[in-house]
């Protein structure tokens, strides 16, 4: 019954998708500039989490996802994209924080000009999106309370082909 509910909810959310992955330039952990559209592979859904170095709930949510990621990947195929909205003055601090937290299995991006943030209509962090394999937004929320990350996994599991 729970699986049916998740599948129905994912289908409803997919039908009501309000946005698609925009095509803007961001920086990778290694300093390479890439297009956000290049993240799409038409096979794998993704969690896209916008964060900043000064946002404690952001870091708590991303660290919680990181701690559970190995178990989650045993249940579903997906990727996690962590997008820092820190400006160019804080980018080095953001890169050090991402490395220090061991987010090695995440795709960590730096939106120093906040173009990606604006394109996704992010007003506050943490702001998390779940995108299907084609880049359509099927779920999003702002803020974080411990345990809310479980909803992300349930949505991802509902998107598995």
C-alpha positions in Angstrom: 0.0 0.0 0.0 2.8 2.4 0.9 4.6 1.7 -2.4 1.4 2.4 -4.3 0.9 5.7 -2.5 4.5 6.8 -3.3 4.0 5.8 -6.9 0.7 7.7 -7.2 2.2 10.7 -5.4 5.3 10.7 -7.7 3.0 10.5 -10.8 0.8 13.3 -9.5 3.8 15.5 -8.7 5.4 14.7 -12.1 2.2 15.8 -13.8 2.2 19.0 -11.9 5.9 19.7 -12.5 6.4 23.4 -12.4 9.9 23.7 -13.8 12.7 22.0 -15.7 16.4 22.0 -15.2 17.6 25.4 -16.5 20.7 25.8 -18.7 23.1 28.0 -16.7 26.8 28.0 -16.0 28.2 26.9 -12.6 31.6 25.9 -11.3 32.6 22.4 -10.2 34.7 21.5 -7.2 37.8 21.4 -9.5 37.0 24.9 -10.8 35.7 23.8 -14.2 32.7 25.7 -15.6 29.9 23.5 -16.8 26.3 23.9 -17.9 23.6 22.7 -15.5 21.9 21.0 -18.4 24.9 18.7 -18.8 23.8 17.0 -15.5 20.9 15.4 -17.3 21.3 11.9 -18.6 17.6 10.8 -19.2 18.2 7.8 -16.9 18.9 9.0 -13.4 16.7 11.3 -11.2 18.5 13.7 -8.8 18.2 15.6 -5.6 19.3 19.2 -6.1 20.0 20.9 -2.8 20.8 24.7 -2.6 23.0 25.6 0.4 25.3 28.2 1.8 28.2 28.1 4.3 26.2 30.2 6.8 23.1 28.0 6.8 23.3 25.4 9.6 20.1 23.6 8.5 21.5 23.3 5.0 24.7 21.6 6.3 22.7 19.4 8.7 20.4 18.2 5.8 23.3 17.5 3.4 25.4 15.7 6.1 22.3 13.6 7.0 21.8 12.7 3.3 25.6 11.9 3.0 25.5 9.7 6.1 22.6 7.7 4.6 23.6 7.8 1.0 25.2 4.3 0.8 22.0 2.7 2.1 19.8 4.8 -0.1 21.8 4.0 -3.2 21.1 0.3 -2.4 17.4 1.1 -2.8 17.4 3.5 -5.7 19.6 4.8 -8.5 19.9 8.6 -8.2 22.4 11.4 -7.8 22.8 14.2 -5.3 23.7 17.7 -6.5 24.7 20.2 -3.8 24.7 23.8 -5.0 26.5 26.4 -3.0 25.0 29.9 -3.4 28.0 31.5 -1.7 29.4 34.4 -3.8 33.0 34.4 -5.2 34.4 35.9 -1.9 33.1 32.8 0.0 33.6 30.2 -2.6 36.9 28.9 -1.2 35.3 28.5 2.2 32.4 26.6 0.6 34.8 24.3 -1.3 36.7 23.6 1.9 33.5 22.9 3.8 32.3 20.5 1.1 35.6 18.6 1.1 35.8 18.6 4.9 32.3 17.1 5.2 33.3 14.3 2.9 30.6 15.0 0.2 32.7 12.9 -2.2 29.6 11.1 -3.6 27.8 14.4 -4.3 28.1 16.5 -7.4 29.1 19.8 -5.7 28.6 22.9 -7.7 29.2 26.6 -7.0 26.7 29.2 -8.2 28.9 32.2 -7.4 26.8 34.6 -9.6 23.5 33.0 -8.3 22.2 32.4 -11.9 21.2 28.9 -11.1 19.5 30.0 -7.9 17.5 32.6 -9.7 16.6 30.3 -12.6 15.2 27.8 -10.0 13.4 30.5 -8.1 15.2 29.8 -4.9 14.6 32.5 -2.3 15.9 30.9 0.8 18.1 28.0 1.8 18.0 25.1 2.3 15.9 24.6 -0.8 15.8 21.1 -2.1 14.4 19.8 -5.4 13.8 16.3 -6.8 14.1 16.1 -10.5 13.1 13.2 -12.7 15.5 11.7 -15.2 14.5 14.2 -17.8 15.1 17.2 -15.5 11.5 18.0 -14.6 10.9 19.2 -11.1 8.6 16.7 -9.3 9.1 17.9 -5.8 10.6 20.8 -3.8 10.7 22.1 -0.3 12.4 24.8 1.7 13.8 24.4 5.3 14.9 21.3 7.0 13.7 19.4 10.0 15.4 16.1 11.0 13.6 13.2 9.3 12.3 15.2 6.3 15.0 13.7 4.2 13.1 10.4 4.2 10.5 12.0 2.0 13.2 12.7 -0.6 14.1 9.0 -0.8 10.4 8.0 -1.1 10.0 10.4 -4.0 13.2 9.1 -5.7 12.0 5.5 -5.2 8.7 6.4 -6.9 10.7 7.7 -10.0 12.6 4.4 -10.6 12.0 2.9 -14.0 
